[in-house]
Amino acid sequence: MRIAVTGGNGKLGSEVVRTLEAAGHFVIVLDVVGARSNTFTRVDLTDYGQVVDALFSIDGRHDGLDAVVHLAALPSGGLAPDSATFANNMLSTFNVFQAARRAGIKRVVYASSETLLGIPFDIDPPYAPLDEEYASRPESTYSVVKHLEEELAIKHVRWDPELSVTALRFSNVLDTNDYRDFPTYQADPKLRRWNLWGYIDTRDGAQAVLKSLETAGPGFETFIIAAADTVMTTPSAELMAAEFPNVKITKDLGENETLLSIDKARRLLGYAPEHSWRD
C-alpha cells in the first residue's frame, strides 16, 4: 500500500514507519518536524489546505494514497492550555478525515486513547479487565477530543459505506529506554494505578497499526491496544484487590495479565503483542 503517516517522526510514529516499510509498504511522512527527504513533507495539520495538498501529492511525492495513519497530536493533557489542545487535536483530525475522504482514500487508522476508559481512575472503573463495551468516560479536555474524534469517525463511515476507520486506543506508549524507570514503580502500586498499570511497547503499537491496515473492513471499529502484561511484578489480582477492592473482576487473571483487555484486538485484528519490559 501507499500510506501517509502523520506524526511519523514521533516516538510511536517512527516505529510505525519502520514497521510499515519493513512489510513492503511505501510510506510518506507528514509532520511538523523532520529532516529533508523525498518521503517527508512538513505539514501543519491544522491548515486544511496543506493537508489536502499533501494527500493529493506535492511535487510528485506519490501518485495517490491507499491509506492514512493519523498519529500526530499533542499527546497528552497539560502540554498546552486546554483550549490549545482542543483546537490543535480536533482540527487536525477533522482535516485528516475530511481530506482523506475528498481524496478517495478508503482506509484510515488513527490514534485514539486509553483515556476514554475513564483515566485517571479517581472514580472506579465499572469492571476489570476493561474492554470496549461500555460508553467512553472522558475525564479531561484531551480525552473529550478523543471522544469527539471517534464520533466524527462514526459519521464519516455512515456517509461513505466503503470507508474503513480504525481507532486504536493506545495505552501509555513506551520504548525500551523507558523501561529503566520500571523498578521505581514496584514499591508503590499507587504510582501507576491511574491507568490500571498498563503500557504498550512502540513495536507492538506499530504491529497493531499494520494489522489494522491489512485486515480492517469497511465501517468503524475501536480497539484497546496494550501490552499483554502490566508494569508491575505484583500479580494483577492482588493489585486490583488492594487498589480497587469494589471493582468486579470478570475473569480469572493470569499472574501479571493486563487489566486493559486486548481480547477484541486479538480476535478481530490478529494482534499478538510480542514485547514486554520483563524481557
N, C-alpha and C positions, 0 to 999 in steps of 0.2 A: 504494500500500500504506500501511497504518498501521503504523509502525515505532517501536519503542523503541530508543534508543541509550544504552547505559551508558557512562559516561565521556565523554559528549557535549560537555563543556566543556573537554576536554584538547586538546593540540596536534593530534593526528590526529582526535579526536572532533569538534572544532568544524568542521573541514573536511569531515568526513563528513556532518554535519548540513546544512551549506550545500549540498553536492552533492546529497543526497537531496531536500531541499526544492526545489532548482532543477529537479530531474527530475519534480516534481509529487507527491512523496510527503508524507504527513503524519507528522511526527516528534515524539515525546515524548522528552525528555532525562531520564535518570536518573543522578544524580551526587551526590557529597557536597559539591560547591561549585557556586555559580551564583546569578545574580540572579533574583529572584522573577518568574515569568511563568506564563501559562496552559499552557505546554508544557514546564515544568521541574518536576520533583519531586525533592526531596532524599531520597536513599535510602542507607542503609547496606547494601551488598550482602552483607555477612557475616551479616545478620539475615534468615533465610528468610521470616519473616512479612512483613517490609517489602517484600521482592522480590515475594512472591505478591500482596500488596495492590496494588503498583504495576502489575503486569502485568494484573491483573484490572480495574484502574482505581480512581483515587482522586478523589472529588468530581466525577465525570463528565468527567475529562480526556479520556477516549476511550471508545468503545463496543466495545472488543475490538481485539486487535492481530493483524496478519498475520505479523509478523517481529520478531526481536530481533537487534540488532547489539551484541555484547558486547566493549567495548574497555577498560572500567575495570579497573585493576590497579595495583599497584606496578610501574612499567615496566621495572625492571632490578634486578639484584642489587646489594647494597651500600647501598641506600637505607634499609634496615631490617635488623635481625638476621635470619638465615636462617629461624628459627622463625616470625618475624612475617611474612616474605614468603610462606612456605608457607601459613600459616594464612589470611592475607588473600586471596591469589590463588586458592588451591584451593577454599576455602569459597565465595568469591564466584562462581566459575564453576559449581560444583556447584549453588548456589542458583538461578542464572540458568537453567541447563539444566533443572533439575528443575521449577522454577516454570513455565517456558515449556511443558514437556510437560503439566503439570497444567492449564494454561490452554488447551490445544489449539492452541498456536502451532506451525506445521509448518515454519518456516523460521528457522534461526539461522545467523548469520555472526559469527565471533569472531576476535580477535587471538591467533594463535599466534606463533611467533618463529623467526627465523633461527638462534637459538642451538641449536636442535635438530640443526643440521647439524654440530655439534662445536666451536662458537665458545666461547672464543678458540682459534685453531688452533695451540696449543702442540704438538699432535700433528697430523701432516699429514692433510689430507682424503684420502679414497680416490681421488679423481679431480677434474678440473675441466673445464668448469663443473659445479658441484654441482647436483644435482636432488633430487627427492623419492623416488628409487628405493631408497635404502639406509636401513637402520634408524637411527632417531634416536640421537644420541650426546650426551646432555646432560652438561655439564661444570660445572654449578653447581646450587644449590638452585632458583634461579629457573627454570632450564631443565628441571630434573626436574619441576617443576609443569607446565610446558608439555607435557611428555611425558604426564603423567598426565591432563591435560585432553583430549588427543587420544584417549587410551584410554577416558576417560569418554564422549566423543562417540561413539566406535565402539559402545559398549554401548548408548547411548541409541537410536541408529538401528536396532540389532538388535531392541530392544524395540518400536520403533514404525517399521515399514517405510515409512510415509508421511513420516517426519521427514527434513528436509534440514539437515545441519550442515556448514558450510564453515569450515575452519581456514586462515586466511591467515598464513603465516609471513613477517611483515613484516621487511624489512631495517631498518637504522638509520633511524628516521623523522626527517626534516629538513624545514624550511621555508626560504623564501628568506632569512630572517635568519641562518640557519646557514651559508649559502654564503660569507660573508665570511671564514670560517676556512679554506676550502679551499686558498688559496695556501700556507698554513703546512705542508701535508702533502707538498708536491711534492718537497722536498729529501730526504726520508727515507721511503721506502715502508714501513718497519717501523712507522711510526706508525699505519697503518691496515690492516696485514696481518691483524689479528685477525679481521676478517670478510671477507677477500678483497676489501677496498676497495669494499664495497657500500654502498648507501643507497637510500632511497625518498623521493621528494618527497610531501608530505602530499596534494597534489592528485591524484597518481597512486594513492596509497594509497586515497583516497576513491573513485576510479574503480573500483578492484578490489572494494571493498565493494558498490558499486552493481551492477557486473556480476554479482557472486555472488548478490545478492538477486534479480536479474532472470532469471538463467539456470540456477542450480544445481538439479539434480534431487534426488529422494529419495536418502538414503544419506549417507555421509561421504566428503569429499574434502579433501585438504590441498594448498595451493599456495604456492610461494615467490613473494613479491611484492617486486620490486626495480626500480630504475631500469634503463634499457637500457644504461647505461654505468657506469663506475667513478668514484671520486672523484679519480682521478689523470689527469695528462696523459701519463705514460709508457704505452706500449702494453701491453695486458693480457698478451700473450705474454711480453714482457720482464719484467714484474712476477713472473709465475709462475716463469720461468727463474731469476731472482735469488733469490727468497724460498722457493720450493717446487720446487727442481730435480728432486726424485724423484717428483713427482706427475704422473700420466699426464694429458695433455690429450686430450680425446675428440673435438675438432672443430677446424676452422680458426677462429681467433678474429678477429673484427673488431678494428680498431685499439684502441678503448677499450671493447670489449664487456664487459658484466657477466660476472662469474665465478660468479654466483648465477643459475642458469638460470631463465628465466621462460617457457620454451617451453610447459610444460604449461598455465600460466595463459593464454597467448596462444591455445592450441589449444582449450581447453575453456570458458574464460570469455569469450573475445574481448578479453582485457586487452591494451591497447596504450598503454604509457607515453608521455606527451606532453611531459614536463618534464625538463630537465636543468640542472644547475648551470652548464653551459657557455653557456647562453643568457642 
